[in-house]
Amino acid sequence: MPFAVFADGTANLPGKMLEGITLLPCNYVVDGKPEIYQGDLDLFDGHAYYERLRS
């Protein structure tokens, strides 16, 4: 039986855990600049993201 798991960006997973999983990108805007979060923690700079939100 097929199933789907839904989680927001706070479910950051390392790329190795994403193998075989289809992710839908999460679009967001920070300071008027559109961004796309692909869900791969290895490619996501969380520190820079939260610094941008604070500023």
PDB file with SEQRES, HELIX, SHEET and CRYST1 records, atoms N, CA, C and O in Angstrom:
SEQRES   1 A   55  MET PRO PHE ALA VAL PHE ALA ASP GLY THR ALA ASN LEU          
SEQRES   2 A   55  PRO GLY LYS MET LEU GLU GLY ILE THR LEU LEU PRO CYS          
SEQRES   3 A   55  ASN TYR VAL VAL ASP GLY LYS PRO GLU ILE TYR GLN GLY          
SEQRES   4 A   55  ASP LEU ASP LEU PHE ASP GLY HIS ALA TYR TYR GLU ARG          
SEQRES   5 A   55  LEU ARG SER                                                  
HELIX    1 AA1 GLY A    9  ALA A   11  5                                   3    
HELIX    2 AA2 GLY A   15  LEU A   18  5                                   4    
HELIX    3 AA3 LEU A   41  LEU A   43  5                                   3    
HELIX    4 AA4 GLY A   46  ARG A   54  1                                   9    
SHEET    1 AA1 2 CYS A  26  VAL A  30  0                                        
SHEET    2 AA1 2 LYS A  33  TYR A  37 -1                                        
CRYST1    1.000    1.000    1.000  90.00  90.00  90.00 P 1           1          
ATOM      1  N   MET A   1       0.850  -1.159   0.000  1.00  0.00           N  
ATOM      2  CA  MET A   1       0.000   0.000   0.000  1.00  0.00           C  
ATOM      3  C   MET A   1       0.911   1.242   0.000  1.00  0.00           C  
ATOM      4  O   MET A   1       1.766   1.366   0.877  1.00  0.00           O  
ATOM      5  N   PRO A   2       0.745   2.156  -0.959  1.00  0.00           N  
ATOM      6  CA  PRO A   2       1.567   3.373  -0.971  1.00  0.00           C  
ATOM      7  C   PRO A   2       1.144   4.327   0.139  1.00  0.00           C  
ATOM      8  O   PRO A   2      -0.002   4.314   0.587  1.00  0.00           O  
ATOM      9  N   PHE A   3       2.077   5.144   0.566  1.00  0.00           N  
ATOM     10  CA  PHE A   3       1.771   6.129   1.588  1.00  0.00           C  
ATOM     11  C   PHE A   3       2.615   7.365   1.352  1.00  0.00           C  
ATOM     12  O   PHE A   3       3.582   7.335   0.590  1.00  0.00           O  
ATOM     13  N   ALA A   4       2.247   8.444   2.006  1.00  0.00           N  
ATOM     14  CA  ALA A   4       2.991   9.700   1.906  1.00  0.00           C  
ATOM     15  C   ALA A   4       3.247  10.221   3.304  1.00  0.00           C  
ATOM     16  O   ALA A   4       2.416  10.070   4.200  1.00  0.00           O  
ATOM     17  N   VAL A   5       4.396  10.832   3.481  1.00  0.00           N  
ATOM     18  CA  VAL A   5       4.747  11.466   4.749  1.00  0.00           C  
ATOM     19  C   VAL A   5       4.889  12.948   4.478  1.00  0.00           C  
ATOM     20  O   VAL A   5       5.584  13.339   3.540  1.00  0.00           O  
ATOM     21  N   PHE A   6       4.253  13.774   5.270  1.00  0.00           N  
ATOM     22  CA  PHE A   6       4.331  15.219   5.116  1.00  0.00           C  
ATOM     23  C   PHE A   6       5.057  15.795   6.313  1.00  0.00           C  
ATOM     24  O   PHE A   6       4.726  15.483   7.456  1.00  0.00           O  
ATOM     25  N   ALA A   7       6.051  16.641   6.053  1.00  0.00           N  
ATOM     26  CA  ALA A   7       6.771  17.331   7.126  1.00  0.00           C  
ATOM     27  C   ALA A   7       7.196  18.692   6.607  1.00  0.00           C  
ATOM     28  O   ALA A   7       7.443  18.853   5.412  1.00  0.00           O  
ATOM     29  N   ASP A   8       7.282  19.656   7.479  1.00  0.00           N  
ATOM     30  CA  ASP A   8       7.745  20.967   7.046  1.00  0.00           C  
ATOM     31  C   ASP A   8       9.272  20.988   7.041  1.00  0.00           C  
ATOM     32  O   ASP A   8       9.909  19.973   7.323  1.00  0.00           O  
ATOM     33  N   GLY A   9       9.854  22.129   6.726  1.00  0.00           N  
ATOM     34  CA  GLY A   9      11.303  22.254   6.619  1.00  0.00           C  
ATOM     35  C   GLY A   9      12.067  21.949   7.887  1.00  0.00           C  
ATOM     36  O   GLY A   9      13.279  21.740   7.835  1.00  0.00           O  
ATOM     37  N   THR A  10      11.394  21.916   9.026  1.00  0.00           N  
ATOM     38  CA  THR A  10      12.121  21.628  10.256  1.00  0.00           C  
ATOM     39  C   THR A  10      12.463  20.153  10.386  1.00  0.00           C  
ATOM     40  O   THR A  10      13.095  19.738  11.357  1.00  0.00           O  
ATOM     41  N   ALA A  11      12.045  19.364   9.406  1.00  0.00           N  
ATOM     42  CA  ALA A  11      12.399  17.945   9.399  1.00  0.00           C  
ATOM     43  C   ALA A  11      13.670  17.744   8.576  1.00  0.00           C  
ATOM     44  O   ALA A  11      13.808  16.736   7.884  1.00  0.00           O  
ATOM     45  N   ASN A  12      14.592  18.695   8.649  1.00  0.00           N  
ATOM     46  CA  ASN A  12      15.823  18.647   7.855  1.00  0.00           C  
ATOM     47  C   ASN A  12      16.471  17.275   7.941  1.00  0.00           C  
ATOM     48  O   ASN A  12      16.773  16.781   9.027  1.00  0.00           O  
ATOM     49  N   LEU A  13      16.677  16.677   6.794  1.00  0.00           N  
ATOM     50  CA  LEU A  13      17.285  15.359   6.738  1.00  0.00           C  
ATOM     51  C   LEU A  13      18.577  15.413   5.938  1.00  0.00           C  
ATOM     52  O   LEU A  13      18.663  16.144   4.951  1.00  0.00           O  
ATOM     53  N   PRO A  14      19.583  14.650   6.351  1.00  0.00           N  
ATOM     54  CA  PRO A  14      20.808  14.583   5.552  1.00  0.00           C  
ATOM     55  C   PRO A  14      20.509  13.920   4.209  1.00  0.00           C  
ATOM     56  O   PRO A  14      19.611  13.084   4.109  1.00  0.00           O  
ATOM     57  N   GLY A  15      21.269  14.301   3.177  1.00  0.00           N  
ATOM     58  CA  GLY A  15      21.051  13.772   1.841  1.00  0.00           C  
ATOM     59  C   GLY A  15      20.999  12.259   1.779  1.00  0.00           C  
ATOM     60  O   GLY A  15      20.213  11.700   1.013  1.00  0.00           O  
ATOM     61  N   LYS A  16      21.822  11.583   2.572  1.00  0.00           N  
ATOM     62  CA  LYS A  16      21.857  10.113   2.554  1.00  0.00           C  
ATOM     63  C   LYS A  16      20.498   9.506   2.940  1.00  0.00           C  
ATOM     64  O   LYS A  16      20.120   8.454   2.424  1.00  0.00           O  
ATOM     65  N   MET A  17      19.776  10.162   3.835  1.00  0.00           N  
ATOM     66  CA  MET A  17      18.464   9.651   4.250  1.00  0.00           C  
ATOM     67  C   MET A  17      17.387   9.928   3.212  1.00  0.00           C  
ATOM     68  O   MET A  17      16.307   9.340   3.272  1.00  0.00           O  
ATOM     69  N   LEU A  18      17.666  10.817   2.259  1.00  0.00           N  
ATOM     70  CA  LEU A  18      16.670  11.184   1.255  1.00  0.00           C  
ATOM     71  C   LEU A  18      16.691  10.279   0.032  1.00  0.00           C  
ATOM     72  O   LEU A  18      15.833  10.403  -0.842  1.00  0.00           O  
ATOM     73  N   GLU A  19      17.652   9.376  -0.042  1.00  0.00           N  
ATOM     74  CA  GLU A  19      17.744   8.480  -1.191  1.00  0.00           C  
ATOM     75  C   GLU A  19      16.467   7.658  -1.313  1.00  0.00           C  
ATOM     76  O   GLU A  19      16.030   7.024  -0.353  1.00  0.00           O  
ATOM     77  N   GLY A  20      15.878   7.675  -2.499  1.00  0.00           N  
ATOM     78  CA  GLY A  20      14.656   6.921  -2.751  1.00  0.00           C  
ATOM     79  C   GLY A  20      13.387   7.625  -2.306  1.00  0.00           C  
ATOM     80  O   GLY A  20      12.299   7.062  -2.422  1.00  0.00           O  
ATOM     81  N   ILE A  21      13.502   8.841  -1.800  1.00  0.00           N  
ATOM     82  CA  ILE A  21      12.341   9.610  -1.338  1.00  0.00           C  
ATOM     83  C   ILE A  21      12.113  10.767  -2.301  1.00  0.00           C  
ATOM     84  O   ILE A  21      13.052  11.478  -2.660  1.00  0.00           O  
ATOM     85  N   THR A  22      10.878  10.951  -2.712  1.00  0.00           N  
ATOM     86  CA  THR A  22      10.532  12.080  -3.565  1.00  0.00           C  
ATOM     87  C   THR A  22      10.115  13.237  -2.688  1.00  0.00           C  
ATOM     88  O   THR A  22       9.181  13.116  -1.895  1.00  0.00           O  
ATOM     89  N   LEU A  23      10.806  14.370  -2.826  1.00  0.00           N  
ATOM     90  CA  LEU A  23      10.480  15.559  -2.048  1.00  0.00           C  
ATOM     91  C   LEU A  23       9.884  16.625  -2.944  1.00  0.00           C  
ATOM     92  O   LEU A  23      10.288  16.785  -4.096  1.00  0.00           O  
ATOM     93  N   LEU A  24       8.931  17.341  -2.411  1.00  0.00           N  
ATOM     94  CA  LEU A  24       8.411  18.515  -3.096  1.00  0.00           C  
ATOM     95  C   LEU A  24       9.117  19.725  -2.517  1.00  0.00           C  
ATOM     96  O   LEU A  24       9.221  19.848  -1.297  1.00  0.00           O  
ATOM     97  N   PRO A  25       9.608  20.622  -3.365  1.00  0.00           N  
ATOM     98  CA  PRO A  25      10.329  21.785  -2.847  1.00  0.00           C  
ATOM     99  C   PRO A  25       9.411  22.716  -2.072  1.00  0.00           C  
ATOM    100  O   PRO A  25       8.208  22.781  -2.326  1.00  0.00           O  
ATOM    101  N   CYS A  26       9.988  23.423  -1.139  1.00  0.00           N  
ATOM    102  CA  CYS A  26       9.260  24.399  -0.330  1.00  0.00           C  
ATOM    103  C   CYS A  26       9.719  25.794  -0.758  1.00  0.00           C  
ATOM    104  O   CYS A  26      10.877  26.162  -0.557  1.00  0.00           O  
ATOM    105  N   ASN A  27       8.823  26.551  -1.337  1.00  0.00           N  
ATOM    106  CA  ASN A  27       9.135  27.914  -1.754  1.00  0.00           C  
ATOM    107  C   ASN A  27       8.877  28.872  -0.601  1.00  0.00           C  
ATOM    108  O   ASN A  27       7.874  28.749   0.102  1.00  0.00           O  
ATOM    109  N   TYR A  28       9.779  29.825  -0.406  1.00  0.00           N  
ATOM    110  CA  TYR A  28       9.606  30.834   0.620  1.00  0.00           C  
ATOM    111  C   TYR A  28      10.269  32.124   0.167  1.00  0.00           C  
ATOM    112  O   TYR A  28      11.051  32.123  -0.783  1.00  0.00           O  
ATOM    113  N   VAL A  29       9.961  33.215   0.837  1.00  0.00           N  
ATOM    114  CA  VAL A  29      10.517  34.521   0.485  1.00  0.00           C  
ATOM    115  C   VAL A  29      11.111  35.141   1.741  1.00  0.00           C  
ATOM    116  O   VAL A  29      10.450  35.202   2.778  1.00  0.00           O  
ATOM    117  N   VAL A  30      12.368  35.605   1.652  1.00  0.00           N  
ATOM    118  CA  VAL A  30      13.020  36.316   2.741  1.00  0.00           C  
ATOM    119  C   VAL A  30      13.506  37.641   2.179  1.00  0.00           C  
ATOM    120  O   VAL A  30      14.275  37.676   1.219  1.00  0.00           O  
ATOM    121  N   ASP A  31      13.051  38.730   2.787  1.00  0.00           N  
ATOM    122  CA  ASP A  31      13.454  40.067   2.371  1.00  0.00           C  
ATOM    123  C   ASP A  31      13.186  40.305   0.881  1.00  0.00           C  
ATOM    124  O   ASP A  31      13.994  40.920   0.185  1.00  0.00           O  
ATOM    125  N   GLY A  32      12.042  39.811   0.408  1.00  0.00           N  
ATOM    126  CA  GLY A  32      11.637  40.020  -0.966  1.00  0.00           C  
ATOM    127  C   GLY A  32      12.323  39.120  -1.982  1.00  0.00           C  
ATOM    128  O   GLY A  32      12.036  39.218  -3.175  1.00  0.00           O  
ATOM    129  N   LYS A  33      13.223  38.245  -1.538  1.00  0.00           N  
ATOM    130  CA  LYS A  33      13.951  37.360  -2.451  1.00  0.00           C  
ATOM    131  C   LYS A  33      13.381  35.944  -2.370  1.00  0.00           C  
ATOM    132  O   LYS A  33      13.442  35.311  -1.315  1.00  0.00           O  
ATOM    133  N   PRO A  34      12.827  35.441  -3.481  1.00  0.00           N  
ATOM    134  CA  PRO A  34      12.283  34.074  -3.461  1.00  0.00           C  
ATOM    135  C   PRO A  34      13.398  33.027  -3.351  1.00  0.00           C  
ATOM    136  O   PRO A  34      14.459  33.160  -3.961  1.00  0.00           O  
ATOM    137  N   GLU A  35      13.134  32.006  -2.573  1.00  0.00           N  
ATOM    138  CA  GLU A  35      14.081  30.918  -2.353  1.00  0.00           C  
ATOM    139  C   GLU A  35      13.328  29.600  -2.504  1.00  0.00           C  
ATOM    140  O   GLU A  35      12.102  29.560  -2.402  1.00  0.00           O  
ATOM    141  N   ILE A  36      14.063  28.539  -2.743  1.00  0.00           N  
ATOM    142  CA  ILE A  36      13.474  27.199  -2.790  1.00  0.00           C  
ATOM    143  C   ILE A  36      14.306  26.296  -1.889  1.00  0.00           C  
ATOM    144  O   ILE A  36      15.513  26.144  -2.080  1.00  0.00           O  
ATOM    145  N   TYR A  37      13.648  25.708  -0.917  1.00  0.00           N  
ATOM    146  CA  TYR A  37      14.311  24.759  -0.014  1.00  0.00           C  
ATOM    147  C   TYR A  37      14.025  23.358  -0.526  1.00  0.00           C  
ATOM    148  O   TYR A  37      12.865  22.962  -0.636  1.00  0.00           O  
ATOM    149  N   GLN A  38      15.070  22.606  -0.838  1.00  0.00           N  
ATOM    150  CA  GLN A  38      14.916  21.271  -1.411  1.00  0.00           C  
ATOM    151  C   GLN A  38      14.846  20.165  -0.364  1.00  0.00           C  
ATOM    152  O   GLN A  38      14.596  19.011  -0.712  1.00  0.00           O  
ATOM    153  N   GLY A  39      15.062  20.492   0.911  1.00  0.00           N  
ATOM    154  CA  GLY A  39      14.934  19.494   1.969  1.00  0.00           C  
ATOM    155  C   GLY A  39      16.211  18.789   2.348  1.00  0.00           C  
ATOM    156  O   GLY A  39      16.200  17.957   3.255  1.00  0.00           O  
ATOM    157  N   ASP A  40      17.309  19.089   1.689  1.00  0.00           N  
ATOM    158  CA  ASP A  40      18.576  18.411   1.976  1.00  0.00           C  
ATOM    159  C   ASP A  40      19.384  19.230   2.968  1.00  0.00           C  
ATOM    160  O   ASP A  40      19.874  20.309   2.638  1.00  0.00           O  
ATOM    161  N   LEU A  41      19.521  18.722   4.172  1.00  0.00           N  
ATOM    162  CA  LEU A  41      20.240  19.432   5.232  1.00  0.00           C  
ATOM    163  C   LEU A  41      21.687  19.708   4.854  1.00  0.00           C  
ATOM    164  O   LEU A  41      22.262  20.703   5.295  1.00  0.00           O  
ATOM    165  N   ASP A  42      22.286  18.833   4.036  1.00  0.00           N  
ATOM    166  CA  ASP A  42      23.673  19.021   3.625  1.00  0.00           C  
ATOM    167  C   ASP A  42      23.851  20.279   2.768  1.00  0.00           C  
ATOM    168  O   ASP A  42      24.944  20.841   2.718  1.00  0.00           O  
ATOM    169  N   LEU A  43      22.787  20.721   2.098  1.00  0.00           N  
ATOM    170  CA  LEU A  43      22.851  21.885   1.217  1.00  0.00           C  
ATOM    171  C   LEU A  43      22.225  23.133   1.831  1.00  0.00           C  
ATOM    172  O   LEU A  43      22.276  24.208   1.233  1.00  0.00           O  
ATOM    173  N   PHE A  44      21.642  23.003   3.007  1.00  0.00           N  
ATOM    174  CA  PHE A  44      20.916  24.103   3.645  1.00  0.00           C  
ATOM    175  C   PHE A  44      21.775  24.718   4.739  1.00  0.00           C  
ATOM    176  O   PHE A  44      22.218  24.026   5.656  1.00  0.00           O  
ATOM    177  N   ASP A  45      22.006  26.030   4.635  1.00  0.00           N  
ATOM    178  CA  ASP A  45      22.765  26.751   5.656  1.00  0.00           C  
ATOM    179  C   ASP A  45      21.777  27.365   6.649  1.00  0.00           C  
ATOM    180  O   ASP A  45      21.349  28.508   6.489  1.00  0.00           O  
ATOM    181  N   GLY A  46      21.425  26.596   7.666  1.00  0.00           N  
ATOM    182  CA  GLY A  46      20.444  27.037   8.650  1.00  0.00           C  
ATOM    183  C   GLY A  46      20.859  28.307   9.372  1.00  0.00           C  
ATOM    184  O   GLY A  46      20.024  29.175   9.625  1.00  0.00           O  
ATOM    185  N   HIS A  47      22.142  28.427   9.707  1.00  0.00           N  
ATOM    186  CA  HIS A  47      22.625  29.618  10.400  1.00  0.00           C  
ATOM    187  C   HIS A  47      22.378  30.869   9.556  1.00  0.00           C  
ATOM    188  O   HIS A  47      21.857  31.865  10.058  1.00  0.00           O  
ATOM    189  N   ALA A  48      22.748  30.820   8.281  1.00  0.00           N  
ATOM    190  CA  ALA A  48      22.551  31.971   7.389  1.00  0.00           C  
ATOM    191  C   ALA A  48      21.064  32.273   7.219  1.00  0.00           C  
ATOM    192  O   ALA A  48      20.668  33.438   7.185  1.00  0.00           O  
ATOM    193  N   TYR A  49      20.240  31.230   7.112  1.00  0.00           N  
ATOM    194  CA  TYR A  49      18.792  31.411   6.955  1.00  0.00           C  
ATOM    195  C   TYR A  49      18.203  32.177   8.149  1.00  0.00           C  
ATOM    196  O   TYR A  49      17.467  33.148   7.970  1.00  0.00           O  
ATOM    197  N   TYR A  50      18.534  31.734   9.356  1.00  0.00           N  
ATOM    198  CA  TYR A  50      17.966  32.379  10.537  1.00  0.00           C  
ATOM    199  C   TYR A  50      18.535  33.773  10.766  1.00  0.00           C  
ATOM    200  O   TYR A  50      17.848  34.643  11.300  1.00  0.00           O  
ATOM    201  N   GLU A  51      19.773  33.991  10.369  1.00  0.00           N  
ATOM    202  CA  GLU A  51      20.338  35.338  10.435  1.00  0.00           C  
ATOM    203  C   GLU A  51      19.585  36.293   9.502  1.00  0.00           C  
ATOM    204  O   GLU A  51      19.321  37.444   9.851  1.00  0.00           O  
ATOM    205  N   ARG A  52      19.242  35.786   8.293  1.00  0.00           N  
ATOM    206  CA  ARG A  52      18.471  36.602   7.358  1.00  0.00           C  
ATOM    207  C   ARG A  52      17.093  36.922   7.934  1.00  0.00           C  
ATOM    208  O   ARG A  52      16.602  38.039   7.766  1.00  0.00           O  
ATOM    209  N   LEU A  53      16.468  35.970   8.603  1.00  0.00           N  
ATOM    210  CA  LEU A  53      15.155  36.225   9.208  1.00  0.00           C  
ATOM    211  C   LEU A  53      15.263  37.281  10.313  1.00  0.00           C  
ATOM    212  O   LEU A  53      14.398  38.149  10.433  1.00  0.00           O  
ATOM    213  N   ARG A  54      16.328  37.201  11.115  1.00  0.00           N  
ATOM    214  CA  ARG A  54      16.495  38.153  12.203  1.00  0.00           C  
ATOM    215  C   ARG A  54      16.736  39.572  11.687  1.00  0.00           C  
ATOM    216  O   ARG A  54      16.313  40.550  12.303  1.00  0.00           O  
ATOM    217  N   SER A  55      17.417  39.666  10.557  1.00  0.00           N  
ATOM    218  CA  SER A  55      17.739  41.008  10.034  1.00  0.00           C  
ATOM    219  C   SER A  55      16.545  41.570   9.297  1.00  0.00           C  
ATOM    220  O   SER A  55      16.607  42.686   8.782  1.00  0.00           O  
TER     221      SER A  55                                                      
END                                                                             
